[in-house]
Amino acid sequence: MTQLLSKIACFVERYNFTDPREENALQNFRFTAEKLGHEFSFMFKEKISDIPVYDAVFIRATTDPLYTAYIVSKTAWELGLRVVDDPESIKICGNKVHLYTLFRKYGVPHIPTIFLTKDELHHKRLVEIFKEFGKPVVLKAPYTSFSRYVEKVACETSFREIAKRFFRKSDVLVVQKFMPTAFDWRVGVLNGEVLYVCKYMIPKGRWKHGVKLRGKPTFIWGRTVAMKRENAPAKLKEVALKACSIIGNGLYGVDIKEFGGEYVVVEVNDNPSIYAGYEDLRNKDVYEKIIKFLVN
Amino acid sequence: MDLLSGVPWVLVVSNIDLTTNVPIVSPSTFLGLSIKDFIVNINNDYRYLKIGYYVSLHAETLGNPVIPASGNMIDANRTPVFLLRSSKAGIPTMPYIVTGSVKQIISEVGFPVVIFAVNPFIYDGFKIATNRSSLYRAMKSLSMNYKFAVCAIPLRGEMFSFKSIFGKCELEGDFEEVSEMVYKVFKIPICKLHVQRVDGKVHLCSLQPVKREELTPSDLRLVSEEIFLMSRHGDPVIV
């Protein structure tokens, strides 16, 4: 029996095409979908009203409950379409307070974390935090993505300064123990299975994968070292799958630190980066698996 | 959970001073508690990332029934999602398009048109454009220089904005009916509704938060009364 053609909309914004590695990945998705007999169209925000004519929506624009991507996701979901990323995943992964609350509830090993409300931004509480986690600590806005809105602070003055900036948008912030490593594992997960594994190297002299240069608008990123998913440590994959199981069965990128022989989850991201020649380097079936998931 | 038979323990988490016999705690206090109760989250602002959102999220994580649900807060404050879900629930709504294109609004909606922001930074009010230049001005402002999409709704009648408190409002007739229906779907205790009356019929346009100073003593009395009733009889809509 011939499989019926499916119409897939890939929701993108202009910036998705500014990096050739991402643009190539998007073209790979289109090529793969068409090879499998499906129609694959890029949908920009001007065409959101076309959602009902599609069978599935694949979101590549940055997701957040406050961004247009959430409206696309929720609209598709309400209309009964298969959608990656689904609204619930965006809701959970888009807010790190929500994410760590679930980690805590379901026993997912994660970086020691506490939450801070505006009322708690006072000397006594900050002393307690530094006493508990040592110096420096990591201050994270719940809406962080692409290493932005995550800062390392070593004194009360800079803590207050950065916290006040993050509090402009969110009334609760995340404070974490600083755990420096040479790289973060990135495990791509789709529908409860490992899709790809790579190492996101930390640039020399820095502490996170993506760093904004002082006074310049550009980011510098550490190298991405891909490996076959079969060759990745079993315990790593187990931790990644456990972290995703409390969120849903969509597409996720799990950041994990290996510290003292243990794996601790840094965060789970919906809408993970997929760049041609990077995440897909050792697992070429990434595109096919995602397209098949969208149309099944 | 069946709450028709009454709720033995109601905990009100509020950022507003209320006069009620039901126990009340502040949002920041509640975030540090692990209480198992039915939570009524009273706040003038239920936007995503604000303290009211975290109160409901915390209650849900504890496994408590709570109004409003955190998911409803997100959806209610995203105008296109709000209209889609309202429409599915049978509430009369205005047609809308989500777009970042002036040309598309002109060709598909025409003039006059009501523009609502769909971006992370602008959450109150709307702009009415009656011609091309006023539409460009509205778009530039509400799309934050065309960075974000907007929600465009045709203006076919008269716009009304009013407070809805537990689904009750000061206006009568169709307005009251729409207000009650919105509460049944989203269960946002305090909000402002924007509607359009077209040929005598009220159509929903948007929901937005209420500023603290907009709440009058009679609004606060109404909130207190509703909480009192809820603590005695339960919230009849939750089954």
HADDOCK unambig.tbl for C-alpha pairs under 7 A between the chains (distance, minus, plus):
assign (segid A and resid 45 and name CA) (segid B and resid 99 and name CA) 5.69 0.50 0.50
assign (segid A and resid 45 and name CA) (segid B and resid 100 and name CA) 6.34 0.50 0.50
assign (segid A and resid 45 and name CA) (segid B and resid 149 and name CA) 6.58 0.50 0.50
assign (segid A and resid 46 and name CA) (segid B and resid 99 and name CA) 4.49 0.50 0.50
assign (segid A and resid 46 and name CA) (segid B and resid 100 and name CA) 5.55 0.50 0.50
assign (segid A and resid 46 and name CA) (segid B and resid 101 and name CA) 6.07 0.50 0.50
assign (segid A and resid 48 and name CA) (segid B and resid 98 and name CA) 6.34 0.50 0.50
assign (segid A and resid 48 and name CA) (segid B and resid 99 and name CA) 6.99 0.50 0.50
assign (segid A and resid 49 and name CA) (segid B and resid 97 and name CA) 6.37 0.50 0.50
assign (segid A and resid 49 and name CA) (segid B and resid 98 and name CA) 6.73 0.50 0.50
assign (segid A and resid 66 and name CA) (segid B and resid 119 and name CA) 6.30 0.50 0.50
assign (segid A and resid 66 and name CA) (segid B and resid 120 and name CA) 4.97 0.50 0.50
assign (segid A and resid 67 and name CA) (segid B and resid 119 and name CA) 6.23 0.50 0.50
assign (segid A and resid 67 and name CA) (segid B and resid 120 and name CA) 6.59 0.50 0.50
assign (segid A and resid 68 and name CA) (segid B and resid 149 and name CA) 6.77 0.50 0.50
assign (segid A and resid 71 and name CA) (segid B and resid 80 and name CA) 6.94 0.50 0.50
assign (segid A and resid 71 and name CA) (segid B and resid 81 and name CA) 6.23 0.50 0.50
assign (segid A and resid 74 and name CA) (segid B and resid 81 and name CA) 6.83 0.50 0.50
assign (segid A and resid 75 and name CA) (segid B and resid 81 and name CA) 6.54 0.50 0.50
assign (segid A and resid 117 and name CA) (segid B and resid 28 and name CA) 6.82 0.50 0.50
assign (segid A and resid 169 and name CA) (segid B and resid 49 and name CA) 6.88 0.50 0.50
assign (segid A and resid 170 and name CA) (segid B and resid 49 and name CA) 4.71 0.50 0.50
assign (segid A and resid 170 and name CA) (segid B and resid 50 and name CA) 5.79 0.50 0.50
assign (segid A and resid 171 and name CA) (segid B and resid 49 and name CA) 6.19 0.50 0.50
assign (segid A and resid 171 and name CA) (segid B and resid 50 and name CA) 5.17 0.50 0.50
assign (segid A and resid 171 and name CA) (segid B and resid 51 and name CA) 5.38 0.50 0.50
